[in-house]
């Protein structure tokens, strides 16, 4: 599946401006900030050193995208806020990340399933936004698309190895699919619905190769984009924000 993914974003018709550009920038930034925090929790806890290094690099990629988007949102807003203000001094209700990325990592198979779901979505998102009429967003997206290509190769490769591996690795991977599937439809609400077809095709290919089954339960959770989150985000933000909230304005 991943070998056929292009390594550079294609040129095409510029993507239109979203109706509320700042809120859209914050939503995409929040996705990557929260996922970076989740992946960062795994540093030194991966199954082997090579995976540990790879997850650290992926974490930094997501963090870098978040920082760029927060900075762009702050500059667009023009009210003097910084990337730190947007990341560290907004509350749980202010965050508009997808519910998927705030879910605990669980075991390695669970983590790779979550990453695959999100990577396939971001591949389509960044490919589309790389031709945005907003040149700053277009530049961020073009760079993020190249990074997402590697992320997708990594997560899909591991889902294949685990799903088509031992009985135990297959069970754990299927458990991850079953647990996280309920958070996938939220990625395609509103204008993002145009990414669903390509994402579904990627999942069908991956699942066939990994001998995984689509969950039969149609229930889907939503609300993250509106600031309504699972119980996990509050704990994550408490850990992530405690230093800046305890010592406002702290600099290294």
BELMO-V573606 format. One record per residue. N is the residue number from 1. PSI is psi in whole degrees, 0 to 359 (999 if undefined). NEAR is the number of other C-alpha atoms within 10 Angstrom. Layout:
# BELMO-V573606
N/PSI/NEAR ; N/PSI/NEAR
This chain:
# BELMO-V573606
1/311/15 ; 2/340/17 ; 3/340/8 ; 4/1/6 ; 5/132/12 ; 6/150/11 ; 7/352/13 ; 8/150/14 ; 9/136/21 ; 10/155/12 ; 11/151/10 ; 12/196/11 ; 13/131/10 ; 14/136/14 ; 15/140/15 ; 16/160/12 ; 17/138/12 ; 18/158/12 ; 19/328/8 ; 20/94/8 ; 21/318/14 ; 22/315/17 ; 23/324/16 ; 24/317/17 ; 25/319/21 ; 26/321/24 ; 27/313/24 ; 28/322/20 ; 29/316/30 ; 30/318/27 ; 31/310/25 ; 32/327/26 ; 33/313/26 ; 34/318/27 ; 35/323/28 ; 36/320/24 ; 37/317/20 ; 38/314/19 ; 39/326/21 ; 40/333/19 ; 41/340/15 ; 42/353/19 ; 43/128/16 ; 44/2/14 ; 45/6/12 ; 46/161/17 ; 47/330/11 ; 48/165/9 ; 49/318/12 ; 50/319/10 ; 51/322/15 ; 52/315/17 ; 53/317/14 ; 54/316/15 ; 55/325/21 ; 56/319/19 ; 57/320/15 ; 58/320/21 ; 59/313/22 ; 60/325/18 ; 61/311/19 ; 62/321/22 ; 63/319/22 ; 64/319/18 ; 65/316/23 ; 66/314/27 ; 67/316/21 ; 68/319/18 ; 69/320/27 ; 70/317/27 ; 71/317/21 ; 72/320/21 ; 73/317/23 ; 74/318/21 ; 75/322/15 ; 76/321/12 ; 77/318/13 ; 78/29/10 ; 79/14/8 ; 80/2/8 ; 81/157/14 ; 82/176/17 ; 83/323/19 ; 84/320/16 ; 85/315/16 ; 86/327/20 ; 87/322/22 ; 88/347/18 ; 89/19/16 ; 90/146/13 ; 91/176/15 ; 92/318/20 ; 93/337/14 ; 94/333/17 ; 95/138/25 ; 96/33/22 ; 97/160/28 ; 98/145/29 ; 99/329/26 ; 100/314/27 ; 101/342/26 ; 102/354/26 ; 103/140/21 ; 104/151/17 ; 105/324/20 ; 106/212/12 ; 107/179/14 ; 108/321/20 ; 109/317/25 ; 110/316/22 ; 111/317/21 ; 112/326/25 ; 113/313/27 ; 114/317/27 ; 115/319/23 ; 116/312/24 ; 117/314/25 ; 118/321/24 ; 119/316/25 ; 120/324/26 ; 121/312/23 ; 122/332/23 ; 123/312/24 ; 124/321/19 ; 125/308/18 ; 126/326/24 ; 127/318/24 ; 128/313/24 ; 129/348/24 ; 130/344/27 ; 131/29/22 ; 132/150/22 ; 133/349/14 ; 134/107/15 ; 135/326/12 ; 136/313/14 ; 137/320/19 ; 138/319/20 ; 139/318/16 ; 140/315/19 ; 141/320/27 ; 142/318/22 ; 143/318/17 ; 144/328/23 ; 145/318/26 ; 146/319/17 ; 147/319/20 ; 148/331/26 ; 149/315/21 ; 150/317/16 ; 151/317/24 ; 152/320/23 ; 153/320/17 ; 154/308/20 ; 155/318/23 ; 156/324/27 ; 157/319/18 ; 158/323/20 ; 159/321/29 ; 160/312/20 ; 161/321/17 ; 162/316/23 ; 163/325/26 ; 164/24/19 ; 165/235/16 ; 166/170/11 ; 167/320/10 ; 168/315/11 ; 169/324/17 ; 170/315/21 ; 171/316/17 ; 172/322/19 ; 173/316/28 ; 174/323/25 ; 175/320/16 ; 176/318/21 ; 177/313/22 ; 178/323/17 ; 179/325/15 ; 180/347/22 ; 181/326/21 ; 182/347/18 ; 183/7/21 ; 184/326/19 ; 185/333/16 ; 186/333/19 ; 187/341/23 ; 188/25/15 ; 189/148/13 ; 190/224/8 ; 191/335/9 ; 192/354/13 ; 193/337/12 ; 194/347/14 ; 195/351/19 ; 196/317/18 ; 197/312/11 ; 198/321/14 ; 199/316/19 ; 200/320/14 ; 201/318/13 ; 202/320/18 ; 203/320/19 ; 204/316/16 ; 205/313/12 ; 206/318/20 ; 207/322/20 ; 208/313/14 ; 209/326/16 ; 210/5/22 ; 211/40/15 ; 212/156/21 ; 213/143/12 ; 214/138/13 ; 215/145/15 ; 216/342/8 ; 217/120/9 ; 218/354/7 ; 219/135/10 ; 220/136/12 ; 221/148/16 ; 222/177/20 ; 223/341/15 ; 224/319/25 ; 225/339/23 ; 226/6/14 ; 227/10/18 ; 228/110/18 ; 229/171/22 ; 230/171/16 ; 231/346/11 ; 232/330/12 ; 233/320/21 ; 234/317/15 ; 235/320/11 ; 236/313/17 ; 237/325/20 ; 238/318/14 ; 239/319/10 ; 240/324/16 ; 241/357/16 ; 242/324/13 ; 243/313/13 ; 244/326/16 ; 245/329/13 ; 246/325/9 ; 247/74/9 ; 248/136/12 ; 249/6/11 ; 250/133/9 ; 251/155/6 ; 252/999/3
